[in-house]
């Protein structure tokens, strides 16, 4: 997948358009972004939360609605093959600058 955990992304569509944040988790084409797409969830009292009440947490966003931030600017992400000591290796790169991300 082009977006990974701990990447910084910008939301490009939806109610939180323009917000930026760090990716907390990635699953099945959805991403959880820190502080974006917040929902209110009602919780019963339990061991972890003795009072119960309303909890605010992030909800998943489709990966197509976010863009990777490279040097503070949103960019598309591509893959290219780079030669290494152990043979060819597939790496992500920013399409605007051509820089290797990881």
C-alpha positions in Angstrom: 0.0 0.0 0.0 1.2 3.5 -0.7 0.4 4.9 2.7 2.0 3.3 5.8 1.8 3.8 9.6 3.5 6.9 10.9 3.3 8.7 7.5 2.1 12.3 7.6 -0.9 12.8 5.3 -3.4 15.6 4.3 -7.1 15.0 3.9 -8.1 16.0 0.3 -11.9 15.5 0.5 -14.8 15.3 2.9 -15.8 17.2 6.1 -12.2 17.4 7.3 -10.7 18.6 4.0 -7.4 20.3 4.5 -6.5 18.8 7.9 -3.2 17.1 8.4 -2.1 14.3 10.7 -0.1 11.2 11.4 -1.4 7.8 10.3 -2.2 5.7 13.4 -3.2 2.5 11.6 -3.8 1.1 8.1 -6.3 -1.7 7.3 -8.0 -2.9 4.1 -7.8 0.4 2.2 -8.7 2.5 5.3 -6.5 4.7 7.4 -6.9 6.1 10.9 -5.5 9.6 11.0 -4.7 11.3 14.4 -7.2 14.1 15.1 -9.2 13.7 11.9 -12.7 12.3 11.3 -13.6 12.3 15.1 -16.7 10.5 16.2 -18.5 10.4 19.6 -19.0 6.9 21.0 -21.2 6.1 24.0 -19.5 3.8 26.4 -20.7 1.8 29.4 -18.7 1.9 32.6 -16.0 -0.8 32.7 -12.5 -1.5 34.2 -10.7 0.9 31.9 -13.3 3.6 32.0 -15.1 3.5 35.5 -17.4 6.4 34.8 -18.4 5.5 31.3 -19.8 8.3 29.2 -19.0 9.8 25.7 -15.6 9.0 24.2 -14.3 10.9 21.2 -12.2 8.8 18.8 -10.9 8.7 15.2 -12.9 6.8 12.6 -11.4 5.2 9.5 -11.0 7.2 6.3 -10.6 5.7 2.8 -7.0 5.8 1.7 -8.1 7.5 -1.6 -9.2 10.6 0.4 -5.7 11.3 1.8 -2.4 12.3 0.2 1.1 11.8 1.5 2.9 14.9 2.7 6.5 15.2 1.4 8.4 18.3 2.6 5.1 19.9 3.6 3.4 19.5 0.3 0.9 16.8 -0.8 2.2 14.4 -3.4 1.3 11.2 -5.1 3.4 8.1 -4.2 4.8 5.7 -6.7 7.0 2.6 -6.5 10.3 2.0 -8.3 13.0 -0.7 -8.2 16.4 0.2 -6.7 19.5 -2.0 -6.8 20.9 -2.9 -3.4 23.6 -5.3 -2.1 21.0 -8.0 -1.6 19.5 -7.5 -5.1 16.6 -5.4 -6.5 14.4 -3.7 -3.9 11.0 -2.0 -4.3 10.9 1.5 -2.7 8.3 4.3 -2.5 9.1 7.7 -4.0 7.4 11.1 -4.2 6.2 11.7 -7.8 6.6 15.5 -7.5 10.3 15.5 -6.7 11.4 11.9 -7.4 12.9 11.6 -3.9 12.9 8.1 -2.3 10.7 8.1 0.8 11.9 4.9 2.4 
